[in-house]
Amino acid sequence: MSDYPGSNSEDLSLPKATVQKIIAEILPKDIAISKEAREAITECSIEFIMMLSTQSNDIAEKEAKKTIASDHVVKALEELDFKNYLEIINKILSEQKELLKGKEKRNNKFQSSGLSEEELLRQQEELFKKSRDRLQSQSGSPPHEVKQEESA
């Protein structure tokens, strides 16, 4: 199958269920696909991944990088003449960067609070207690005893 060093067709595979799901999402509901066609798509997909990975790695090595970055993949797509993928890839990468920025902001909110993890946990427990008390006072039911884990 592949001309890439260290690759063996038995070693390389994609999850059959994932390939089938992707194919099913693309094809109209009234179209079936043979096992041979699904296997051909899988083999072509593996070959595409191998080509793109190899080219991306070559680009990273030329830049003396030990990690393949998304920029290397984009450049590899260009060099392999898959320019028709660039617009959607750049859109996806842009969305991913925005998503990561949001996660970093949420993580930094707690780090920049200046409080220790123990203090944050104590405040959280206080908020839980206030919430339980408010819920119990609204429902008129007797308070339920909640056992808390003791710190070691």
C-alpha positions in Angstrom: 0.0 0.0 0.0 2.5 2.6 1.1 6.0 3.6 0.1 6.8 5.2 3.4 9.5 3.8 5.6 8.4 1.9 8.7 4.9 1.6 7.5 3.2 -1.8 7.1 -0.3 -2.1 5.7 -1.3 -4.3 8.7 -0.1 -1.7 11.1 -1.9 1.2 9.5 -5.7 1.5 9.8 -8.5 3.9 10.5 -11.5 3.0 12.7 -14.0 1.3 10.5 -17.0 2.8 12.4 -15.5 6.3 12.0 -14.9 5.8 8.2 -18.5 4.4 7.8 -20.0 7.3 9.8 -18.2 9.9 7.7 -19.2 8.2 4.4 -22.8 7.9 5.7 -22.9 11.6 6.5 -21.8 12.5 3.0 -23.8 10.1 0.9 -27.5 10.5 0.3 -29.6 8.1 2.4 -30.7 6.0 -0.6 -27.1 5.3 -1.7 -25.2 2.2 -0.4 -21.5 1.7 -0.5 -19.8 -1.7 -1.1 -17.2 -3.1 1.3 -14.6 -2.8 -1.4 -15.4 0.9 -2.0 -15.2 1.6 1.8 -11.9 -0.2 2.0 -10.6 1.8 -1.0 -11.6 5.1 0.7 -9.9 4.0 3.9 -6.7 3.1 2.0 -6.7 6.4 0.1 -7.3 8.3 3.4 -4.4 6.5 5.1 -2.2 7.3 2.1 -3.3 11.0 2.2 -2.5 11.2 5.9 0.9 9.6 5.3 1.8 12.1 2.5 0.6 15.1 4.5 2.4 13.9 7.7 5.6 13.3 5.8 5.6 16.6 4.0 4.7 18.4 7.2 7.5 16.7 9.0 10.0 17.7 6.3 8.9 21.3 6.6 9.2 21.2 10.4 12.7 19.7 10.1 13.8 22.4 7.7 12.8 24.9 10.3 14.7 22.9 13.0 11.4 22.3 14.8 10.7 19.1 16.7 6.9 19.6 16.7 4.7 19.8 13.6 2.6 22.9 13.9 -0.6 23.7 12.0 1.4 26.1 9.9 3.5 23.2 8.7 0.4 21.3 7.7 -1.0 24.3 5.8 2.3 24.7 4.0 2.4 21.0 3.2 -1.0 21.2 1.7 0.2 24.0 -0.5 3.3 22.2 -1.6 1.3 19.0 -2.3 -1.0 21.0 -4.5 -4.1 20.6 -2.3 -4.7 24.3 -2.4 -8.5 23.7 -2.6 -8.4 22.6 1.1 -6.7 25.8 2.3 -9.8 28.0 2.7 -11.7 25.5 4.9 -8.5 24.5 6.8 -7.7 28.1 7.6 -11.3 28.7 8.7 -11.2 25.7 11.1 -7.8 26.7 12.5 -9.1 30.2 13.1 -12.1 28.8 15.0 -9.9 26.5 17.0 -7.6 29.4 18.0 -10.7 31.4 19.2 -11.9 28.4 21.2 -8.5 27.9 22.8 -8.4 31.6 23.8 -11.8 31.2 25.6 -10.5 28.2 27.5 -7.3 30.1 28.5 -9.3 33.0 29.8 -11.5 30.7 31.9 -8.4 29.0 33.3 -6.7 32.3 34.0 -9.7 33.6 35.9 -9.0 31.3 38.8 -5.2 31.6 38.6 -5.4 35.4 38.6 -7.8 35.5 41.6 -4.8 35.4 43.9 -6.5 32.7 46.0 -5.0 29.3 46.9 -6.8 26.2 45.8 -7.9 25.6 49.4 -9.4 29.0 49.7 -11.2 28.6 46.4 -12.6 25.2 47.7 -13.7 26.8 50.9 -15.5 29.6 49.0 -17.1 26.9 46.8 -18.4 25.0 49.9 -19.8 28.3 51.3 -21.7 28.9 48.1 -23.0 25.3 48.1 -24.2 25.7 51.8 -25.9 29.0 51.0 -27.6 27.4 48.0 -28.8 24.4 50.1 -30.0 26.7 52.9 -31.9 28.9 50.4 -33.5 25.8 48.7 -34.5 24.3 52.1 -36.0 27.6 53.3 -38.1 27.9 50.1 -39.3 24.3 50.2 -40.0 24.4 53.9 -38.5 20.9 54.4 -36.2 20.1 57.3 -32.5 20.5 56.4 -30.8 17.3 55.2 -27.5 16.6 56.7 -24.7 16.5 54.1 -21.5 14.8 55.1 -18.4 16.5 54.0 -15.1 14.8 53.4 -12.5 15.8 55.9 -9.3 17.2 54.6 -6.3 15.0 55.1 
